[in-house]
Amino acid sequence: MTPQTRFSGGFTDAPVQAAHAFRAAMTVMARPGELRQLVGATPPEGLSVAAGTLLLTLCDPDTGVYLAGGADSSAIRQWLTFHTGAPLVPAAQADFAVGCWQDLVPLDQYRIGTPEYPDRSATLIVECDALDLSGAVLRGPGIRDTARLSVPDVAALQANSDLYPLGCDFYFTCGDTVAALPRSTRLQPEG
């Protein structure tokens, strides 16, 4: 990775782009099953625009990040460190973990919080090949009746939501699109 590549790809208008990205990230977390466009970053190959923008928006020097599988490259490590200062940590210490589903599982390697501090859990940014409003049926806070979202493993996500108020939260990214699944959302397989 050249120094020019390492230093490029961040927000060009950080206050405005970070504010828009933060609002989109919070909106999809508050409304499971909703898709939003998330742009602003141009990360190195191995990260989608949405995942890179989430990392730039939510990470700082006090936020441990675990890079899994294809997201763990020298170019991504240098880019993330330069733009956020976030330390790279093992899965068990991560505040955020990013990668494809098969590289992020099993879920029991991540922090799920404690009864006293349920917020001390990991948030996983799952890179997907496709993201659409079909598949698993979602119910819970932020959903009027039901919603649908294509998720990689309904059974694992059901087990995670059974831990509520403990458990992990999830962002699903594909290209410049993001959706979220908080631990409070109940899932049922399609059909």
Backbone as a printed PyTorch tensor [residue, N CA C, xyz], in Angstrom:
tensor([[[  0.8500,  -1.1750,   0.0000],
         [  0.0000,   0.0000,   0.0000],
         [  0.8910,   1.2330,   0.0000]],

        [[  0.6440,   2.1280,  -0.9090],
         [  1.4240,   3.3560,  -0.9680],
         [  0.9280,   4.3280,   0.0920]],

        [[  1.7940,   5.2540,   0.5300],
         [  1.3400,   6.2470,   1.5030],
         [  0.1250,   7.0260,   0.9920]],

        [[  0.0910,   7.3190,  -0.3100],
         [ -1.0470,   8.0560,  -0.8710],
         [ -2.3490,   7.2810,  -0.6770]],

        [[ -2.3250,   5.9630,  -0.9030],
         [ -3.5150,   5.1310,  -0.7340],
         [ -3.9310,   5.0740,   0.7300]],

        [[ -2.9470,   4.9500,   1.6120],
         [ -3.2290,   4.8580,   3.0410],
         [ -3.9220,   6.1200,   3.5460]],

        [[ -3.5120,   7.2750,   3.0300],
         [ -4.0400,   8.5470,   3.5060],
         [ -5.3230,   8.9660,   2.8030]],

        [[ -5.6630,   8.3100,   1.7190],
         [ -6.8770,   8.6750,   0.9810],
         [ -8.0410,   7.7820,   1.4130]],

        [[ -9.2190,   8.1010,   0.9150],
         [-10.3790,   7.2560,   1.1640],
         [-11.1820,   7.6060,   2.3820]],

        [[-10.7550,   8.6350,   3.1220],
         [-11.5230,   9.0750,   4.2790],
         [-12.6000,  10.0520,   3.8590]],

        [[-13.2660,  10.6430,   4.8280],
         [-14.2860,  11.6400,   4.5370],
         [-13.6290,  12.8780,   3.9320]],

        [[-14.2490,  13.4460,   2.9080],
         [-13.7460,  14.6890,   2.3150],
         [-14.3230,  15.9080,   3.0270]],

        [[-15.4710,  15.7570,   3.6530],
         [-16.1040,  16.8040,   4.4580],
         [-16.5590,  16.1280,   5.7500]],

        [[-15.5870,  15.8610,   6.6300],
         [-15.8080,  15.0000,   7.7920],
         [-17.0040,  15.3890,   8.6610]],

        [[-17.1760,  16.6440,   9.0550],
         [-18.3100,  16.9350,   9.9390],
         [-19.6660,  16.5900,   9.3100]],

        [[-19.8390,  16.9390,   8.0550],
         [-21.1150,  16.6990,   7.3860],
         [-21.3050,  15.2150,   7.0790]],

        [[-20.2890,  14.5780,   6.4900],
         [-20.4160,  13.1720,   6.1110],
         [-20.5490,  12.2720,   7.3380]],

        [[-19.8030,  12.5540,   8.3930],
         [-19.9080,  11.7410,   9.6150],
         [-21.2880,  11.8980,  10.2480]],

        [[-21.8320,  13.1140,  10.2250],
         [-23.1680,  13.3320,  10.7880],
         [-24.2300,  12.5790,  10.0000]],

        [[-24.1490,  12.6250,   8.6700],
         [-25.1070,  11.8830,   7.8410],
         [-24.9730,  10.3770,   8.0610]],

        [[-23.7280,   9.9110,   8.1230],
         [-23.4890,   8.4790,   8.3200],
         [-23.9740,   8.0270,   9.6970]],

        [[-23.7240,   8.8370,  10.7220],
         [-24.1610,   8.4800,  12.0710],
         [-25.6820,   8.3990,  12.1350]],

        [[-26.3420,   9.3570,  11.5030],
         [-27.8070,   9.3270,  11.5030],
         [-28.3290,   8.0800,  10.7970]],

        [[-27.7460,   7.7240,   9.6530],
         [-28.1740,   6.5160,   8.9320],
         [-27.9310,   5.2700,   9.7770]],

        [[-26.7750,   5.2050,  10.4450],
         [-26.4440,   4.0420,  11.2770],
         [-27.4200,   3.9070,  12.4430]],

        [[-27.7450,   5.0080,  13.0780],
         [-28.6830,   4.9670,  14.2070],
         [-30.1140,   4.6850,  13.7410]],

        [[-30.4720,   5.1970,  12.5720],
         [-31.8180,   4.9670,  12.0390],
         [-32.0480,   3.4910,  11.7560]],

        [[-31.1020,   2.8330,  11.0900],
         [-31.3130,   1.4120,  10.7810],
         [-31.2720,   0.5590,  12.0470]],

        [[-30.5080,   0.9760,  13.0490],
         [-30.4950,   0.2120,  14.3050],
         [-31.8290,   0.3760,  15.0370]],

        [[-32.4310,   1.5570,  14.9300],
         [-33.7210,   1.8040,  15.5850],
         [-34.8910,   1.2160,  14.8080]],

        [[-34.6830,   0.9340,  13.5230],
         [-35.7360,   0.3970,  12.6600],
         [-35.2320,  -0.8570,  11.9420]],

        [[-35.1680,  -1.9650,  12.6520],
         [-34.6830,  -3.2000,  12.0310],
         [-35.4830,  -3.5380,  10.7690]],

        [[-34.7780,  -3.9870,   9.7510],
         [-35.4340,  -4.3380,   8.5000],
         [-35.5290,  -3.1880,   7.5270]],

        [[-34.9710,  -2.0490,   7.8550],
         [-34.9500,  -0.9070,   6.9440],
         [-33.5620,  -0.8140,   6.3090]],

        [[-33.5150,  -0.5010,   5.0310],
         [-32.2580,  -0.3250,   4.3230],
         [-31.9940,   1.1620,   4.1430]],

        [[-30.7370,   1.5580,   4.2770],
         [-30.3290,   2.9410,   4.0500],
         [-29.0340,   2.9540,   3.2570]],

        [[-28.8590,   4.0230,   2.5040],
         [-27.5890,   4.2330,   1.8090],
         [-26.6140,   4.8250,   2.8150]],

        [[-25.3830,   4.3430,   2.7880],
         [-24.3520,   4.8130,   3.7070],
         [-23.0820,   5.0410,   2.9030]],

        [[-22.7530,   6.2980,   2.6720],
         [-21.6120,   6.6530,   1.8260],
         [-20.7460,   7.6910,   2.5200]],

        [[-19.5770,   7.9000,   1.9580],
         [-18.6540,   8.9170,   2.4620],
         [-17.2200,   8.4450,   2.4310]],

        [[-16.9920,   7.1830,   2.7040],
         [-15.6360,   6.6300,   2.7030],
         [-15.3760,   5.8780,   1.4040]],

        [[-14.1100,   5.7940,   1.0700],
         [-13.6700,   4.9550,  -0.0450],
         [-12.5810,   4.0420,   0.5050]],

        [[-12.9930,   2.9510,   1.1500],
         [-12.0170,   2.0730,   1.7980],
         [-11.2490,   1.2290,   0.7920]],

        [[-10.1560,   0.6260,   1.2420],
         [ -9.4070,  -0.2880,   0.3750],
         [-10.2450,  -1.5060,  -0.0030]],

        [[ -9.8000,  -2.2100,  -1.0320],
         [-10.4730,  -3.4430,  -1.4540],
         [-10.5530,  -4.4000,  -0.2750]],

        [[-11.7100,  -5.0320,  -0.1290],
         [-11.9460,  -5.9340,   0.9900],
         [-12.9810,  -5.3970,   1.9500]],

        [[-13.3040,  -4.1020,   1.8140],
         [-14.3550,  -3.4770,   2.6190],
         [-15.3260,  -2.7780,   1.6830]],

        [[-16.6130,  -2.9120,   1.9530],
         [-17.6050,  -2.1780,   1.1640],
         [-17.5990,  -0.7120,   1.5900]],

        [[-18.1910,   0.1300,   0.7640],
         [-18.3210,   1.5490,   1.0910],
         [-19.0750,   1.7070,   2.4070]],

        [[-20.1740,   0.9670,   2.5710],
         [-20.9780,   1.0760,   3.7930],
         [-20.1820,   0.6360,   5.0230]],

        [[-19.4570,  -0.4690,   4.9380],
         [-18.6690,  -0.9420,   6.0810],
         [-17.5570,   0.0470,   6.4160]],

        [[-16.8700,   0.5510,   5.4030],
         [-15.8190,   1.5420,   5.6330],
         [-16.3630,   2.8080,   6.2580]],

        [[-17.5240,   3.2600,   5.7820],
         [-18.1420,   4.4680,   6.3270],
         [-18.5710,   4.2450,   7.7750]],

        [[-19.1180,   3.0700,   8.0840],
         [-19.4650,   2.7520,   9.4690],
         [-18.2330,   2.8050,  10.3700]],

        [[-17.1510,   2.1980,   9.9250],
         [-15.9300,   2.1860,  10.7350],
         [-15.4140,   3.5950,  10.9760]],

        [[-15.4070,   4.4350,   9.9380],
         [-14.9240,   5.8070,  10.1130],
         [-15.8340,   6.5870,  11.0550]],

        [[-17.1130,   6.2770,  11.0420],
         [-18.0910,   7.0030,  11.8510],
         [-18.1000,   6.5610,  13.3010]],

        [[-17.9640,   5.2720,  13.5560],
         [-18.1800,   4.7330,  14.9000],
         [-16.9020,   4.4240,  15.6760]],

        [[-15.7550,   4.4290,  15.0080],
         [-14.5160,   4.0150,  15.6720],
         [-13.6130,   5.2000,  15.9870]],

        [[-12.8700,   5.0420,  17.0730],
         [-11.8970,   6.0500,  17.5010],
         [-10.7800,   5.3250,  18.2590]],

        [[ -9.8080,   6.0560,  18.8110],
         [ -8.6960,   5.3860,  19.4910],
         [ -9.0790,   4.5420,  20.7090]],

        [[-10.3020,   4.6840,  21.2070],
         [-10.7460,   3.8760,  22.3460],
         [-11.6400,   2.7160,  21.9340]],

        [[-11.7500,   2.4530,  20.6470],
         [-12.6650,   1.4450,  20.1180],
         [-11.8650,   0.3030,  19.4930]],

        [[-11.8700,  -0.8660,  20.1180],
         [-11.1420,  -2.0080,  19.5820],
         [-11.8730,  -2.6250,  18.4020]],

        [[-11.1220,  -2.8880,  17.3270],
         [-11.7020,  -3.4500,  16.1070],
         [-11.0270,  -4.7770,  15.7840]],

        [[-11.8540,  -5.7710,  15.4790],
         [-11.3670,  -7.0680,  15.0240],
         [-11.6820,  -7.1930,  13.5420]],

        [[-10.6690,  -7.4540,  12.7310],
         [-10.8360,  -7.6510,  11.2920],
         [-10.7660,  -9.1440,  11.0070]],

        [[-11.8040,  -9.6780,  10.3840],
         [-11.8870, -11.1190,  10.1410],
         [-11.7410, -11.4360,   8.6610]],

        [[-11.0660, -12.5360,   8.3620],
         [-10.9730, -13.0410,   6.9860],
         [-10.4480, -12.0220,   5.9960]],

        [[-11.2000, -11.7960,   4.9110],
         [-10.7930, -10.8860,   3.8410],
         [-10.7060,  -9.4370,   4.2750]],

        [[-11.3170,  -9.0920,   5.3990],
         [-11.2170,  -7.7200,   5.9040],
         [ -9.9110,  -7.4890,   6.6430]],

        [[ -9.1570,  -8.5470,   6.8810],
         [ -7.8880,  -8.4290,   7.5950],
         [ -6.7290,  -8.4220,   6.6100]],

        [[ -6.4950,  -7.2570,   6.0280],
         [ -5.3660,  -7.1070,   5.1030],
         [ -4.5100,  -5.9450,   5.5790]],

        [[ -3.3020,  -5.9030,   5.1040],
         [ -2.3950,  -4.8170,   5.4490],
         [ -2.9740,  -3.4660,   5.0370]],

        [[ -3.5670,  -3.4080,   3.8520],
         [ -4.1320,  -2.1460,   3.3570],
         [ -5.2670,  -1.6640,   4.2650]],

        [[ -6.1520,  -2.5630,   4.6750],
         [ -7.2760,  -2.1760,   5.5320],
         [ -6.7670,  -1.8000,   6.9240]],

        [[ -5.8100,  -2.5580,   7.4430],
         [ -5.2500,  -2.2370,   8.7590],
         [ -4.6610,  -0.8240,   8.7670]],

        [[ -3.8560,  -0.5200,   7.7570],
         [ -3.2200,   0.7990,   7.7010],
         [ -4.2520,   1.9090,   7.5070]],

        [[ -5.2290,   1.6660,   6.6420],
         [ -6.2590,   2.6620,   6.3610],
         [ -7.0670,   2.9520,   7.6290]],

        [[ -7.5080,   1.9060,   8.3110],
         [ -8.3070,   2.0640,   9.5190],
         [ -7.5110,   2.7550,  10.6240]],

        [[ -6.2690,   2.3560,  10.8180],
         [ -5.4320,   2.9590,  11.8410],
         [ -5.2010,   4.4380,  11.5570]],

        [[ -4.9080,   4.7790,  10.3150],
         [ -4.6700,   6.1780,   9.9690],
         [ -5.9130,   7.0330,  10.1830]],

        [[ -7.0680,   6.5560,   9.7030],
         [ -8.2730,   7.3820,   9.7260],
         [ -9.0050,   7.4080,  11.0690]],

        [[ -8.8500,   6.3790,  11.8950],
         [ -9.6020,   6.3350,  13.1520],
         [ -8.7170,   6.2330,  14.3900]],

        [[ -7.5270,   5.6880,  14.2410],
         [ -6.6830,   5.4350,  15.4030],
         [ -7.1440,   4.2470,  16.2210]],

        [[ -8.1590,   3.5320,  15.7410],
         [ -8.7050,   2.3910,  16.4840],
         [ -7.6740,   1.2720,  16.5820]],

        [[ -7.4940,   0.7200,  17.7800],
         [ -6.5700,  -0.4060,  17.9220],
         [ -7.1860,  -1.6780,  17.3460]],

        [[ -6.3490,  -2.5080,  16.7640],
         [ -6.7820,  -3.8000,  16.2420],
         [ -6.5890,  -4.8310,  17.3520]],

        [[ -7.6590,  -5.5630,  17.6590],
         [ -7.6780,  -6.4420,  18.8240],
         [ -8.2000,  -7.8230,  18.4360]],

        [[ -8.0050,  -8.8230,  19.3020],
         [ -8.6080, -10.1340,  19.0670],
         [-10.1320, -10.0610,  19.2140]],

        [[-10.8260, -11.0450,  18.6820],
         [-12.2910, -11.0740,  18.6970],
         [-12.8640, -10.8970,  20.1030]],

        [[-12.2600, -11.5360,  21.0910],
         [-12.7950, -11.4910,  22.4620],
         [-12.7320, -10.1060,  23.0870]],

        [[-11.9360,  -9.1920,  22.5240],
         [-11.8020,  -7.8450,  23.0700],
         [-12.4580,  -6.7890,  22.1910]],

        [[-13.0760,  -7.1970,  21.1020],
         [-13.5680,  -6.2500,  20.1020],
         [-14.8230,  -5.5090,  20.5320]],

        [[-14.8270,  -4.2080,  20.2360],
         [-16.0520,  -3.4190,  20.3100],
         [-16.7990,  -3.5650,  18.9830]],

        [[-16.0270,  -3.6320,  17.8900],
         [-16.5710,  -3.8480,  16.5510],
         [-15.7670,  -4.9500,  15.8890]],

        [[-16.4650,  -5.8080,  15.1630],
         [-15.8130,  -6.8360,  14.3490],
         [-16.3870,  -6.7140,  12.9510]],

        [[-15.5380,  -6.8610,  11.9500],
         [-16.0040,  -6.7130,  10.5740],
         [-15.4640,  -7.8440,   9.7130]],

        [[-16.3160,  -8.3390,   8.8240],
         [-15.9360,  -9.3950,   7.9030],
         [-17.1750, -10.0870,   7.3600]],

        [[-16.9770, -11.1170,   6.5560],
         [-18.0860, -11.9320,   6.0530],
         [-18.5570, -12.8580,   7.1760]],

        [[-19.8020, -13.2740,   7.0880],
         [-20.3870, -14.1090,   8.1490],
         [-19.5180, -15.3120,   8.4740]],

        [[-19.0920, -16.0520,   7.4470],
         [-18.3350, -17.2760,   7.6980],
         [-17.0050, -16.9940,   8.3930]],

        [[-16.4790, -15.7720,   8.2660],
         [-15.2390, -15.4180,   8.9480],
         [-15.4790, -14.8960,  10.3610]],

        [[-16.6950, -14.4650,  10.6550],
         [-17.0160, -13.8950,  11.9670],
         [-17.5190, -14.9260,  12.9750]],

        [[-18.0800, -16.0300,  12.4960],
         [-18.6060, -17.0460,  13.4200],
         [-17.4710, -17.8930,  13.9670]],

        [[-17.6610, -18.4870,  15.1530],
         [-18.8590, -18.5460,  15.9820],
         [-19.0420, -17.2620,  16.7870]],

        [[-20.2950, -16.9710,  17.1070],
         [-20.6210, -15.7340,  17.8000],
         [-20.1930, -15.7390,  19.2670]],

        [[-19.9900, -16.9190,  19.8410],
         [-19.6400, -16.9750,  21.2630],
         [-18.2200, -16.4870,  21.5670]],

        [[-17.4810, -16.0970,  20.5420],
         [-16.1450, -15.5500,  20.7840],
         [-16.1710, -14.0540,  21.0930]],

        [[-17.3400, -13.4160,  20.9690],
         [-17.4580, -11.9700,  21.1850],
         [-18.0840, -11.6620,  22.5410]],

        [[-17.7950, -10.4750,  23.0410],
         [-18.3790, -10.0250,  24.3040],
         [-19.8790,  -9.8020,  24.1140]],

        [[-20.6690, -10.2130,  25.1000],
         [-22.1260, -10.0320,  25.0400],
         [-22.6270,  -9.0890,  26.1250]],

        [[-21.7090,  -8.4440,  26.8560],
         [-22.0890,  -7.5720,  27.9510],
         [-22.2710,  -8.3620,  29.2330]],

        [[-22.6370,  -7.6560,  30.2800],
         [-22.9150,  -8.2700,  31.5780],
         [-24.2750,  -7.7710,  32.0420]],

        [[-24.8940,  -8.4260,  33.0200],
         [-26.1800,  -7.9210,  33.5040],
         [-26.1070,  -6.4630,  33.9710]],

        [[-24.9790,  -6.0810,  34.5750],
         [-24.8140,  -4.7070,  35.0310],
         [-24.5290,  -3.7470,  33.8770]],

        [[-23.8140,  -4.2150,  32.8670],
         [-23.4110,  -3.3820,  31.7340],
         [-23.6640,  -4.1120,  30.4110]],

        [[-24.9260,  -4.2440,  30.0110],
         [-25.2150,  -4.9570,  28.7600],
         [-24.6660,  -4.2560,  27.5270]],

        [[-24.3520,  -2.9600,  27.6600],
         [-23.8050,  -2.2120,  26.5270],
         [-22.3500,  -2.5640,  26.2440]],

        [[-21.7110,  -3.2830,  27.0970],
         [-20.3140,  -3.6750,  26.8920],
         [-20.2360,  -4.9550,  26.0700]],

        [[-20.8170,  -4.8820,  24.9020],
         [-20.8610,  -6.0310,  23.9920],
         [-20.2980,  -5.6210,  22.6440]],

        [[-20.0960,  -6.5890,  21.8050],
         [-19.5580,  -6.3250,  20.4660],
         [-20.6780,  -6.0310,  19.4770]],

        [[-20.3500,  -5.2200,  18.5050],
         [-21.2170,  -4.9850,  17.3540],
         [-20.4990,  -5.5450,  16.1440]],

        [[-21.1740,  -6.4160,  15.4070],
         [-20.5740,  -7.0400,  14.2360],
         [-21.0580,  -6.3560,  12.9680]],

        [[-20.1260,  -6.0430,  12.0900],
         [-20.4210,  -5.4730,  10.7720],
         [-20.2160,  -6.6090,   9.7850]],

        [[-21.3270,  -7.1350,   9.2870],
         [-21.3000,  -8.3300,   8.4450],
         [-21.3960,  -7.9200,   6.9790]],

        [[-20.3600,  -8.2060,   6.2150],
         [-20.3430,  -7.9260,   4.7850],
         [-21.1420,  -9.0180,   4.0720]],

        [[-22.1170,  -8.6070,   3.2590],
         [-23.0040,  -9.5430,   2.5700],
         [-22.8800,  -9.3930,   1.0580]],

        [[-23.1450, -10.4860,   0.3380],
         [-23.1670, -10.4370,  -1.1290],
         [-24.4200,  -9.7470,  -1.6350]],

        [[-25.5040,  -9.8730,  -0.8910],
         [-26.7770,  -9.2400,  -1.2520],
         [-27.4840,  -8.8590,   0.0390]],

        [[-28.2970,  -7.8190,  -0.0460],
         [-29.0290,  -7.3470,   1.1110],
         [-30.3720,  -6.8580,   0.6240]],

        [[-31.4280,  -7.5380,   1.0700],
         [-32.7550,  -7.1070,   0.6260],
         [-33.7950,  -7.3870,   1.7000]],

        [[-34.9830,  -6.8720,   1.4690],
         [-36.0630,  -6.9600,   2.4450],
         [-36.9030,  -8.2070,   2.2090]],

        [[-36.2580,  -9.3510,   2.2650],
         [-36.9360, -10.6450,   2.1520],
         [-36.2300, -11.5960,   3.1050]],

        [[-36.8130, -12.7560,   3.2940],
         [-36.1800, -13.7430,   4.1540],
         [-36.7960, -13.7750,   5.5310]],

        [[-35.9510, -13.6920,   6.5670],
         [-36.4010, -13.8360,   7.9490],
         [-37.4380, -12.7810,   8.3100]],

        [[-38.3970, -13.1930,   9.1290],
         [-39.4220, -12.2890,   9.6450],
         [-38.8980, -11.6930,  10.9500]],

        [[-38.9640, -10.3780,  11.0680],
         [-38.4570,  -9.6680,  12.2380],
         [-39.6140,  -9.0700,  13.0290]],

        [[-39.5190,  -9.1480,  14.3530],
         [-40.5020,  -8.5340,  15.2540],
         [-39.7510,  -7.9260,  16.4230]],

        [[-40.3130,  -6.8590,  16.9640],
         [-39.7130,  -6.2670,  18.1530],
         [-39.7080,  -4.7590,  18.1000]],

        [[-38.9710,  -4.1380,  19.0180],
         [-38.9200,  -2.6830,  19.0750],
         [-38.4870,  -2.0740,  17.7390]],

        [[-39.1870,  -1.0000,  17.3400],
         [-38.8660,  -0.3050,  16.1020],
         [-39.5490,  -0.8720,  14.8800]],

        [[-40.3390,  -1.9420,  15.0470],
         [-41.0220,  -2.5870,  13.9290],
         [-42.5190,  -2.5250,  14.2030]],

        [[-43.2740,  -1.9310,  13.2840],
         [-44.7230,  -1.7610,  13.5090],
         [-45.4010,  -3.1180,  13.7000]],

        [[-45.3920,  -3.9640,  12.7460],
         [-45.9550,  -5.3160,  12.8580],
         [-44.8440,  -6.3350,  12.6490]],

        [[-44.4260,  -6.4590,  11.4030],
         [-43.2870,  -7.3090,  11.0720],
         [-42.4760,  -6.6200,   9.9800]],

        [[-41.2610,  -7.0600,   9.8450],
         [-40.3820,  -6.6260,   8.7610],
         [-39.6500,  -7.8710,   8.2760]],

        [[-38.9810,  -7.7490,   7.1620],
         [-38.1920,  -8.8650,   6.6330],
         [-36.8000,  -8.3820,   6.2940]],

        [[-35.8450,  -9.2930,   6.4390],
         [-34.4670,  -8.9660,   6.0970],
         [-33.7330, -10.2570,   5.7500]],

        [[-32.9600, -10.1970,   4.6740],
         [-32.1320, -11.3400,   4.3070],
         [-30.9400, -11.3720,   5.2670]],

        [[-30.8510, -12.4220,   6.0580],
         [-29.7560, -12.5810,   7.0230],
         [-29.0530, -13.9050,   6.7490]],

        [[-27.7750, -14.0130,   7.1200],
         [-27.0110, -15.2140,   6.7570],
         [-27.3260, -16.4710,   7.5610]],

        [[-27.7820, -16.3550,   8.8190],
         [-27.9770, -17.5380,   9.6500],
         [-29.0450, -17.2430,  10.7050]],

        [[-30.2870, -17.5520,  10.3820],
         [-31.4020, -17.2340,  11.2750],
         [-31.2240, -17.9040,  12.6350]],

        [[-30.8150, -19.1610,  12.6710],
         [-30.6920, -19.8840,  13.9370],
         [-29.6790, -19.2160,  14.8690]],

        [[-28.5270, -18.8220,  14.3500],
         [-27.5090, -18.1690,  15.1820],
         [-28.0000, -16.8160,  15.6790]],

        [[-28.7190, -16.0960,  14.8420],
         [-29.2410, -14.7860,  15.2410],
         [-30.3940, -14.9320,  16.2390]],

        [[-31.1900, -16.0090,  16.1160],
         [-32.2290, -16.2960,  17.1120],
         [-31.5790, -16.5810,  18.4670]],

        [[-30.5460, -17.3910,  18.4680],
         [-29.8410, -17.7210,  19.7160],
         [-29.2670, -16.4550,  20.3450]],

        [[-28.7560, -15.5550,  19.5220],
         [-28.2420, -14.2880,  20.0360],
         [-29.3650, -13.4700,  20.6730]],

        [[-30.5150, -13.3760,  20.0170],
         [-31.6100, -12.5690,  20.5700],
         [-32.2020, -13.2110,  21.8270]],

        [[-32.0420, -14.5250,  21.9870],
         [-32.5050, -15.2010,  23.2060],
         [-31.7050, -14.7570,  24.4390]],

        [[-30.5310, -14.1730,  24.2260],
         [-29.6890, -13.6980,  25.3260],
         [-30.1150, -12.3300,  25.8520]],

        [[-31.0320, -11.6700,  25.1410],
         [-31.4230, -10.3000,  25.4710],
         [-31.7930, -10.1610,  26.9520]],

        [[-31.2720,  -9.1550,  27.6580],
         [-30.6720,  -7.9140,  27.1760],
         [-29.1900,  -8.0150,  26.8430]],

        [[-28.6080,  -9.1960,  26.9860],
         [-27.2240,  -9.3970,  26.5620],
         [-27.2200,  -9.7720,  25.0890]],

        [[-26.0430,  -9.9220,  24.5200],
         [-25.9220, -10.3320,  23.1280],
         [-25.2230,  -9.2880,  22.2830]],

        [[-24.9920,  -9.6360,  21.0410],
         [-24.3340,  -8.7380,  20.0880],
         [-25.3820,  -8.0150,  19.2480]],

        [[-24.9920,  -6.8680,  18.7020],
         [-25.7970,  -6.1540,  17.7210],
         [-25.1140,  -6.3230,  16.3700]],

        [[-25.8920,  -6.1700,  15.2890],
         [-25.3570,  -6.4320,  13.9580],
         [-25.7030,  -5.3220,  12.9790]],

        [[-24.7250,  -4.9760,  12.1550],
         [-24.9550,  -4.1990,  10.9370],
         [-24.6690,  -5.1380,   9.7820]],

        [[-25.5090,  -5.1040,   8.7630],
         [-25.2900,  -5.8680,   7.5420],
         [-25.0330,  -4.8610,   6.4340]],

        [[-23.9350,  -5.0530,   5.6960],
         [-23.5560,  -4.1150,   4.6500],
         [-23.3830,  -4.8250,   3.3190]],

        [[-23.7130,  -4.0960,   2.2670],
         [-23.5200,  -4.5950,   0.9060],
         [-23.3650,  -3.3700,   0.0180]],

        [[-22.1960,  -3.1880,  -0.5680],
         [-21.9600,  -2.0050,  -1.3800],
         [-22.1170,  -0.7570,  -0.5370]],

        [[-23.0540,   0.1010,  -0.9200],
         [-23.2940,   1.3290,  -0.1430],
         [-24.5970,   1.2570,   0.6520]],

        [[-25.0470,   0.0470,   0.9470],
         [-26.3110,  -0.1520,   1.6620],
         [-26.0480,  -0.7850,   3.0240]],

        [[-26.8400,  -0.3550,   4.0110],
         [-26.7020,  -0.8860,   5.3630],
         [-28.0850,  -1.1980,   5.9340]],

        [[-28.1400,  -2.2390,   6.7590],
         [-29.3120,  -2.5960,   7.5680],
         [-28.7630,  -3.0100,   8.9250]],

        [[-29.6200,  -3.0720,   9.9180],
         [-29.1470,  -3.4490,  11.2510],
         [-30.1100,  -4.4170,  11.9170]],

        [[-29.5830,  -5.1210,  12.8840],
         [-30.3650,  -6.0660,  13.6650],
         [-29.8940,  -5.9660,  15.1150]],

        [[-30.6260,  -5.2060,  15.9420],
         [-30.2540,  -5.1570,  17.3540],
         [-30.6140,  -6.4670,  18.0480]],

        [[-29.9900,  -6.7190,  19.1580],
         [-30.2140,  -7.9740,  19.9040],
         [-31.6420,  -8.1230,  20.3930]],

        [[-32.4020,  -7.0150,  20.4560],
         [-33.7850,  -7.0630,  20.9310],
         [-34.7630,  -7.5690,  19.8780]],

        [[-34.3290,  -7.7200,  18.6350],
         [-35.2040,  -8.1570,  17.5560],
         [-35.3620,  -9.6740,  17.5760]],

        [[-36.5930, -10.1320,  17.4780],
         [-36.8990, -11.5640,  17.4140],
         [-36.9860, -11.9600,  15.9450]],

        [[-36.4650, -13.1120,  15.5930],
         [-36.4610, -13.5850,  14.2110],
         [-37.1980, -14.9000,  14.0800]],

        [[-37.8030, -15.0840,  12.9160],
         [-38.3770, -16.3630,  12.5260],
         [-37.9310, -16.6370,  11.0930]],

        [[-37.6630, -17.8920,  10.7840],
         [-37.3080, -18.2110,   9.3980],
         [-38.4650, -17.8820,   8.4710]],

        [[-38.1400, -17.6280,   7.2140],
         [-39.1660, -17.3560,   6.2150],
         [-40.0880, -18.5550,   6.0720]],

        [[-41.3890, -18.2920,   5.9500],
         [-42.3580, -19.3690,   5.7490],
         [-42.7160, -20.0040,   7.0510]]])
